[in-house]
Amino acid sequence: MDESAAIAKAVPLLTQGPKLFVLDARNRVERRYLLDWLHTSLAEGGPDREINWVSLPISDERARLRLKELIRKLDADPDTTVIPVRIAWRIPNFEKGRALQKRHALFGDPRMPGSFRARTILLRNKRRAHCLTGQPATISDLRQRFAQQNAVEVQSDDEHEFAGFVVRQAGLVLDIEERGLRGRRYKVPRFVADGLRTSPKFRAAMTELAADLDKPETALYEEASKYMKELIARPSAFFIDMKAKLDRFMLSQGYEDKVVFKKSELARLRKTMRDHPTLLLFTHKTYIDGVTPTDLAYQNDLPMVHVFGGINLDFFGLGFVLRRAGTIFIRRSFENNPVYKLVLRHYVSYLLEKRFPMTWAFEGTRSRLGKLMPPRYGLLKYVMDSANVNDIKNVHIIPVVTSFDLIRDVEEYASEQTGRAKKAESLSWFIGYLRSLREPMGKVYVDFGKPVVIKQAPEPNDRIGLSKIAFEVAVEANRATPLTLTSLMCLSLLGTAPRAMTADELRAVINFFVEWAQERKIRFSEDLTRQNLEGIQKVVDTLVNSGLFMRYDQGSTTVYAIQPEKHPLASYYRNSIIHHFLDKAIIELSLLKARENKDNVPKDVFWAETERLRDLFKFEFFYPPKKEYRKNLKAELTRACADWEMKLDKGGVLLKSLTNRFQPLIGHAVFLPFVESYTVVLDILSRLEPGQAIDKKTCVEEALKEGRQAYLLRRITSEASIGKILFENGFKMATSQGLTGETTDETIMKRKALLRKFRALSRRMEKSRLEVLNLADKIFD
């Protein structure tokens, strides 16, 4: 819109009744320019026409507003129309590439020029100053709105409160007009602290808390002001652009520039964010997957997404930028700080009510194993409590899954799982991390899960209701996780290790899994389509050059393998997709169990084993309820073999025939690391003498040593089975079976019995691996 169009739009507003112009001017140059513009905009015209105006630096939240003149002018005819006006300073050609220049960082945001700079711009090009008129309202309408939104008793400073309300309303309507010029990516909350302090609900909560703590309210408000300064993000266009540039820098260092996602999902996301309070909960595998929601929002002109981050990232330099780009830094622990909790809860409620989208890591921390970690309830609880207390309905929770061909952090995770301490974050660490991203690592894929709609938030004490929400989000996140070439190749090569696979074998098994996924409507990346052969080869080359895969092409055919020392890294990528194969893997292992146990009814053995495996590994995977679980297994059996019930009933050689219908078998590839790590834990527990006990921490420390020894003795097949989290979950499993605590003769017997069962399960998995290799030999010979 050019300036003449803006003038034409303003003319109808200036034709009737008394008016008060509220000038959002940060300096004398802006004020003079706006006054001149208003003179030329009046329908009656004339530079000498008197204008009723007041000037305040509304858009400068750092400025201290002097409201005395505004208070005086608001005490006028109630039919006086209040009309806010502002200058939107434009950057030449900025909309094309949205690229900030070095001079912008040096001299400041040209959209917020100081007096000297503004005067220089006007002398060179007046078209860069775009005058905006906000939606007008009469004083009586504003007073009525103020009374409705601030239903509190009249105080001595009520007129000052009303003037502050008018200022905030003027800023908001001007922001709306400016977004029409600049884009929705700059939709940010304004005057949040003032809005909270004047909120009746916040005031009532503070009064109640003061009574509970037996402290004066003034002291609590002082404390709350400190926490507001710490918590509340203060986003501005300049830092939003700067953060967007940092996001692009991180995502494009070693990855291809284009993030792969479906345009149809973006359209759905846009509608949801417009119509409902929206939470984008992302799965967390690396430091940079947290930037994909904000990067996609910025690049596609969606409203700015507030990011919840740990206070550990609020260090010098980075914290300053991120807070001004919409990051909300949260303390790791604040259970014993009621004022902090109250401020956080009302701040979150404010963002929900105003439909500002929020995002955080659903798991609370980066997944060190590749698979989805158990959710952390902290932030989710506070958001749900805020929605419940303030009766905010239809909150839409959208899982965001970011997948990578390669992840730089995986080497760090493998090191941590052997017991090494995690490095502390700092500015020098962050710079080093960015440098580590320079090596080619393939593509980044983003997928959005089906929204989990919370029509009515659960009560604050409803732990079960909260856990159901978290479970639904986890299930949808897993469904949205795509199969990628990296993850499928790792699954396949780890499944045949230590044997390599020929290129033909690997291609055949990848094609099988893609067709298998298509039939089950499982997502997979575009790299896996048959038409994208060039793209597949490019990814394979990246994986080989990174050292994750070994390619040997000096013989008669090309073969691929994973070196033993790289198994922990490859296991990470495999783990990211094994939930898709869980039903298939459980069926395979249960069929092998039924084939072994010839003295009992095969059907009974099979179904008992499916339940036992579900129970043993309940700390590793998200299972549906038992009825749905069995229904899913039956559906998978039917897809593989229409007469599976008959074969399961009769047993004998028909069980082997049924097993072959599930080739290539992958039960060993899915479960082996968990079985071997649990075996190490059970072995430690089985050696305890009566009266002895071991806690989880000590058991894990011992397991790290024993696991290494077991690998050297080849009692376990891979270093991927050695890891702190694996051993911790093994200890949890033993606890759930009643096998921890003080040792007795009875617990020793039970521990050894379960240990024998796990060793039998390991042997069964070896049989599964050998059957796959035998099939490959038959087919490709």
N, C-alpha and C positions, 0 to 999 in steps of 0.2 A: 504494500500500500504506500503510495507517495504522499507528500505533505498536503497536497491539494485535496486528496481524498479524506485525509484526517480532518482537515478544516471543514469539509462538507459534512462529515459525520458529526462534528461538534456543533454546527450551527443550530440544529433543532433544539439542542439543550439550552441554548442561550437566548431564547426568544420570549419566555414568559416568566414573571414573578421574580422575587429577590433571589440572589445567588451568592454563595460563598465558595470561592475557589481555594482549594487546598493544594498548594504547590509543593510537590515533592522535589525540593531543590537542595543539593548538597553544598552549593556555593553561590556567590553573587552572580557569576556568569550564567549559570543555569537559571537562576531566578529572573534575571533580566531578559533572557531569551524567551522564557515561558510567558512573561508579562507582555513582551512585544507580540508574541504569537497570539495571545488572547485578544489583544487590541485588534489585530487584523482578522481574527476569527469571528468577532461579534457581527451579528446580522446588521446592526445599525452602523457598524464601522466607526472609524474615527480614532485617532491616536490619543485624543484628549478625554475620551470617555472614562469615567471613574469606574474602577473595578474593585469589588470587595474581595480581598484575598488575605491569606496567611501562608507563610512559607515555613516549612519544616523539613529537615533531612530524613525523611521517612525511610528511604532505601538504605541509609547508612545505619545499621543496627549498632554500631559502636558509638554513635553520637548520642549525647544526652539531650533529649527533647525538652525544650522549654515551652510549656503548654499554656502559659498565662494568657497570651493573646488569643489563642484558639478558644479557651474557656470563655473569654469575654465575648467573642463573636458568636459562639454557640448559644449564648443567652440572648437570642434575637427572635424574630418572628418564626414560629414553628414551621411555617410553610416555606421557609428559606431552603433552597435546593443547594446541597453540598456537592461540589463537583471536583474530584481529584484530578490533577494533571501531572505529567512527568515527561522527561526527555529519555528516550531510549537511544543510546549511542550505538551506532552500527560500525562493525569492522568491515572494511572493503573486501569483498569476495570471500568472506569467512564461511558462508554457508556451503560453498562448493566442497572444500576439503576439511573444514573445521580444524585447521592446523594452527596452533598457537606458535608465535614466533619467539625467538630468544629475547627480542626487545620487549615483548610483553611481560616476560618474567622479570626483566631488569627495571622497566619503568612502570609496571603495574597494568592492570586490566584497562584497555582503552574503552571499555563499556562503562567504566566508572572513573572518568578523568577528573583530575584536580582543576583548579581555576585556570592556571596557566595553560595546561594542556587543552582544556575545553576551549579556551579563547583561540588557541592555535588551530584547532580542528575547524572551528567556525570560520576562521579567516580563509582556510584552504578549501573547505568543502562543507557548506551548510547542510547538504543533503544527508550527512551522517548523523545529524540531530533530528530524530523522529519524535514528534510530539504526540503524546498519548492522552486520551481522556477516559477516565474510569467511569463505571456505571454510577450515575448520580442517585442521591436519595435525599429526602427532606429531613430537616432536623427532627421533626416529630416522628418520622419513620425510624430514624436511628435511635431515638430515645426508647421507642417501643421495643425495638430489637435488643437494645441494651438491657432493658428490664427483663425480657424473656430469657436471655442468655446468662444474666447475672442476677438471679433472683435472691438477692441478699438484702439485709436491712440497710436503710439509708445511713451512710456515715457522713462525718464532717467533710471528708475529701471526695464525696460522691461526684461532684462536678469534674474533679481532676480525673477520676476513674472513667467518667463518660468521655472526656476529651481523649484519653488514652485509647478507649474503645473506638472512637471515630478515626483516630490515626491508624489503628490496626485495620479497620475496614477499608480505609482509603488505600493502604498498602496492598491489601489483598485484591481489590478490584483492579488496581493498576497492574499487579502481577499477572492477572488473567489476561488483560489486554496485551501485556508485553509477551506473554507466551504465544499469543497468536502471531506475533512478529518473529520470535526467536525459536519457538518449538516447545513441545511438551517435555522434552528432556530437562528443561530448566524449572519444572514445577517443583517448588520446594516449600516447606513450612516456614512461616514467618512469625515472629513475635511469640515463640513457643513458651518461653519462660513467663512472659506477661500473661499469656493465655492461661497457663496453669495456675499462677498465683491468684488470678481473679475468678477462677472456676469455682462455683459453689460446692461441687463435689470434693475438690481438692481442699477447700477451706474446711468443710465439714470433717473430712478425714484427718486433717491436721489438728482440729479441735479435739476430736476423739482420741487421737494418739497422745496429745498433750495430757489429757486426763488419765490415760492408761499409764503413762510414764511418770506422771506427777511432775511435769516440767512446764515452764511458761511457754506459751505459743511463740513469743518473740524469739526465744532461743532456738526453737525448732525451725522457724522460718529462716533464721540465719544459717542453720545447718543445711536446710533444704536448698537454699540459694547456692551454697558451695557445691552440692551434688548436681544441681541443675547445670552449673558451669562445667562440671566434669562429664556429665552424661549427654547433654543435648548437643546434637550435631548442628553446625552453623553453615550449611552449604551455600555456596555462591557460584555464579556462572563460571567465573575464572577457574576456581579450583575443581569444579565439575569437569571442565574441559581438560585441566591438567591431569586429573585422575584418569580420565578417558584415554589420554595420551599414554599414561603409565600402563594402563590395562592393555592397550594395543601393543606397547613395547614388550611387555612380559609375554603376551600370547603369540607374538610374532618373532621372538628372538630365535628360537630353534624350531618353531612350528610354522606351518604354512599360514599365510596371512588370513586366509578365509576360514572362519569357523564354520563347520558343517552343521546345519540344522534345517528343519523343515519349515518352509514359509507358512504352511497352514497352521502349524503350532504357534507361530508368532502372532497370527491374526487372532487365534483363540485367546492367547495370553493378553493381547491388547484389550479385548472386550472384557475379560475377567477383571483386569486391573481398573478399568473404567467403572464397572458396575458394582464391584464388591471389595470389601477389605481383603487384601491379598498378602499371603506369606509365600515366599519362594525359598523352600528349604533344600539346600544343595548337599549332595553327597560329597564327602571330603577326602580326597586322595593326595592332594598336593597343595602347596601354598597358593598356587595360581588358579585353582578351580573356583575359588571364591570370587574371582573377578569376572567370570563368564556371565553371570546374571546382570552385573552392572554394565559390562561391555555391550552385551546384546541390547540392553535397554537404551543405552546412549546411541549406539550406531543405528537403531531403528526408531528413534524419536519416541520412546516410551517414557513415562514419568520416572524421575530419578528414584533408584532403589536404595533405601537405607540399609546399611550393612552393620550387623552386630559383630564386633570383633573383641578378642581378648585384650585386656589392659596391657598384656605383655608386648603388644605391638604399638603401644602409645609411647614410643621413644622419640628422642629429639629428631626433628626434621620430618620423618614419615608421619608421625602422629598428628602434627600440625596440618599437613596437607590432607590427610584422610578425614579428619574431623570436619574440615571445611568442604569435603566432597561427599558428606553424608554418612560417615562411619560413626557408629555409636559404640564407644569402648565400655565394656562391662568388666567389673571386678570378678575375679574368680570365685570369691566367697564373700557373701554379704548377709548370711542367714541371721546374724546377730546384730544387724543394723536396720532397725525398723524404719528410720527416716529415709535411708537410701532405697529400701524396697518400695516405700510409698511413692517416692518421686519416680522411680523406674516404672512402676505400675501405671501411674497416671500419664506419664510420657508416652508409654506404649499405647494406652487407650486413646490419647490424642491423635497419634498417627493412624490408628485403626479407624477412628471416626472420620478423619479427613481423607481417608483412602490413600495414604502414602504407603506404597508397598515396602515390605521389609524382608530381609534375607539373612540367614545364618546357616552354619554347618549343622545339619540335622544330627550328626553323630557327636558333635561337640569337639571332636578332635580328628586329625587325619587318620584314615584307616591304615594301620601298619601291615595288614594282611591282604588288602585288595578287596575283600568282600565287605558288605555293609556291616558296620559295627552296631552294637545296641545303642538306641537313641539316648541322648541326654535330655532329661525332662525339664531342666532348670528354666530356660528361656520359654520353652513351649508352655510351661505351667504359668509363668507370669503373663504371657500373652492371653492364654485362655482365661485366667483369673480376671484380667482387665476386661476382656470381652463379656464375661459373666456379670461382673459388678456394674458395668455400664450398659448392659443389655444390648450388646453389639451382635447382630445375627448374621448368618450366612458368611462366615469367614471362610475364604477359599485358600486351602493349603496346596500349593503346587510343588511336587518334587522336581528338582532340577538335577539331572545326571550329566556330568561332564566326563567324557572318556578320552583317552589319549593313546596314540600309538606307542609312545614311550613316556615315562615319567622320571624326571631327574631325581626325585626324592627317594626312589625305591632303594637305591644303594644305601642311603642313610637309614631307611627302615630295617634293611637286612642287618646293618651294623648294630642298631638299637636292640634288635631281637636277640642278639648274642650277649647282651648285657652291658653294652657300652652306653655311656650317658649321652643324652640329647644336648646339642649345643644351644646355648642361650641366644635369644634374638637380640640384635643390636643393629645400628646403622651399618657398621662395617660388615656384619654378617649378611645383611640384606643386599648390600652391593655385591658381595661375593656370590650370593645366591643368584642374582641376576646374571652375573657373568657365566655361571654354570649352565645357564639355559641356552647358550649360544650354539651348542652342537645340534645338528639336525635331528629332530625327534618326530617327524611325520606330521600328522594332523590332530586337530582338536574337534571333538564331536559333542554337541549339546542336544539333549533330549528332555522334553518336558512330560512328566507323568500326568495321569488323569487327576484332576483336582479332587481333594478330599474336602467335602463341604461340611462345615460345622454349623448346622442350623441354629443350635443353641449350645453355647459353651457349657461344659460341665461345672458343677459346683466346685469351689476351691478345695474341698476335702475329698473330692471324688477321684481317688487315685486310679481306680479301675477305668473310669471314663477317660482319663488322660492317657492311660496305657493303651486303650483301644484306638484312640486317635493316632498315637505314635505308631502302633502296629499297622494301621491302615496306610499311613504315609510310607512306612518301610516297604510294605508290599507293593505299593504303586511305584516306589523308587526302583525296586528290583525289576518290576515289569518294564519300566522305561529304559533299563540298562541294555544297550545294544550289544550284540556280538560283533567284535571287531576282528580284523585279520590277526592282529597281535595276540589277542586273547585265545582265539581258536587254534592258532599254531602252537602256542604254549601248552594248551590243553592236550593237543594231539602228541606233541613231541615228548612231553612229560609222561604221557600214557604209555609210550613205547620204550622210554629210557631204561637201560643205557643204550639200547639199539637206536640207531638213527633211522630216518625215513627218507626214501627217495623222493624226488620232486613229484613223480607221478603218484606215489602213495599219498603224499601230503595234499596234493591237489584233489585227489579222489575223496579223501576224508573231509576236507573243507567243503567240497561240493555237497557231500552227504549232509553235513551239519546245516548248511544253508537251506537245503530242501526240507530238512527236518524242522528247522525253525519256521520256514514259511508255512508249513502245515499247521503249526501250533501258534501262528501269529506272534512269534517272538521277533522283536526288532533286531535288525542287523545293519551295519554300516554300508554305505554305497560302494565301498571298496570291495565288498564280497560278491558283487554282481558279476556274472560271467562276461558282461560287456566291458568291464573295467579292467581288462588284463594289464594294461600299461600301468594303471594305478596300483594294482596288486604288486607288480614287480618293483615299483618304486618303494613301497612300504617294506617289502622283503629286503631290499638293498639297505634301507635305513636300519633295520633290525640287525643285519649282518655287520654293517659298518660300526654299529654301536657296541658290538661284542656280545650282545645277548644271544645271538644265534651263531652257529658255525656252519659254513657252507663249504663242502668239499666237492670240487668239480674236475679233479685230475683223473678220475677213473672213467669207466664207461658210461656212467650216469651221475647226475648231480644229486648229492644227498645233503640233508640238513640234520643238525643235532643241537642239543643244548649241553654245553660243558658242565660237568658236575658242580663246579664252583659257582655256576650261574643259576643253579636250580632255585635258590631262594628268591632271586629276582624274577625268574620266569613264573614261579609259583604265584607271585603277586598278581600278575596279569591273568593267569588262569583263574585265580580265586574271584576275580571281578565278575565272572559269568557263570560260576558253577551252580548258582541257585537255579538257573534255567534247566540244568541237567539233573537236579536233585531227585525227581521222581524216577527218571530213567535209571539212575545209579542205584537207588534203593531197590527197585524191582530186580535189577541184575544180580545184586548181592544176595537178595532174598531167594532168588531162583537157584543160585549156586548152593545156598544153605540147604534148600529143599532137596537138591540132588545128592548132597552129602549124607543127609539124614534119611536113610532108607527104611528105618524101623517105624516111622510115624507117618501119619497121613500128610502127603505133600502140601495140600492146600492149607492145613493147620500150621505146618512149619513155616510156610511162606508168609502168611499173614501175621503170625507171631513175630517173625523176624522184621517185618516192615515196622511194626510198633516198637520193637526193641531198638532198632536203628534210630528211629525218630526220637526216642527218649535219650539215648546215649549222646546224641549230637544236638540236643536242644539249645545248647549255649553257643552254637556256631551258626545256626540258620533260623530263619523266620518261617515257621510252619503254620498252615491254616488249622482251624479246629479239626478234631479227629474225624468227624463225619465227612467234611470237605476233603480232608487229606486222603481218606480211602477212596472217595469218589474220583479224585484226580488220578490216583494210581490205577483205578479200573479204566478210566478214559485212556490213559497211556498204554495200558495192556491191549485195549481194543484197537487202538491205532496200529499197533505192531502186529497183532494176530487176532483175527475175528473169533477164532474158536479157542481162545486162551483158557476159558473155564474148563472145557473138556480136557485139555492137556494137563492142566493143573490138578484136576480130579484124578485122572488115571496115573499120572506120574511116569516113572520109568524113563524110557528113551524119549518119550514125548517132552519131558522137561528140558532135555538138551536141545530138542528141536525148537522149543519155545525160547530158550536162551539165545539160540542163533538168530532168532528174529529181531534181537536187540543189538546185533552187530552193527558197527564196531562198539564193543563194550567199553564203558568209560567209568564204571564204578570205582576201579582202582585209582584212576586219575583224579576223581573227585574227593575220595575219602582218605587216601593213603596217608597224607601228612598228619591228619587229625588222629588217625588210628595209631600211627607210630609215636606221636608225641604223647598221647594218652597212655600208651604202653610204658613209656619211660617213667611217667608219674606213678603209675600203678606198681611198677617194679620197685621204686623207692619206698612206697607205702608198705609193700609186701615184706620188705626186709626189716621193718621196725619190730622191736621186741615188745612183749607185753608190758604195759605201763608207760611206754614211750608215746610221744605225740609230736607232730610237726605242723607248723603253721604254713599258710600259703606262700608267704615271702621266702621262707627258708626252703620249702619244697621246690620252688621255682629256681632258686639259686643252685640247689643240688642237681636239678634236672638239666640245667644248662651244661654242667660238667659231665653228668652221666650221659646226656644226649650226644655230646661230642665223642665220648668213648664208644658209645654204641654205634655211632657212624663209622668210626675207624675200624671197629670189629665187624662192620657190615650187618649188624643186627637191625639197623634201620637203613633204608636205601638212599636217603637223600638228606642233605643239610637243610632242605626246606622244612623238615620235620622238627627242627630245633629252633625254638622261639619262645620268648617270654609270654606272649599272649596265648599261644597254643598250650603252654604248660599251665598257665593260670586257668584256662578253660577246662583243662584236664583235671585240675584240682577241684574246680566247681562241680564237674561231673561226679567225681568221687564223693564229694560232700553230699550231692543230691541222692546218692546211693547209700548214704549212711556209712561211708567207709573212711572218714577222717575222724579227728578227735583222738581220745586216748585209745591206745591199742589194747585189744583183748584177744584171747585165743579164737573167739568167734569172728572178730573182724579180720584177723589174719587169714582165716579160711576163706572168708568172702572176698577179700582182696585178691588172693591167689586164684580163686575160681574165676573172677572177672578178668584177671590178667591172662589166664588161659584162653578165655573167650576172645579177647582182643588179639592174642597171637594167632588163634585160629582164623580170625577175620583177616589178619595180614596174609596168611597163607591162601585164603580164598581170593584175595585181591591179586596175589601173584598168579593164581590160576586164571583169573580174568585177563591179566596182561598177556599171558602165554596164549590164550585162545585168540586174542586179537592178532598176535604175531603169526599164529598158524594160519589164520584166515588170510592175512596179507600175503604170506608165502604162496598160498594156493592161488590167489587171484592174480598176483603179479608175476608168478613163475609162468 
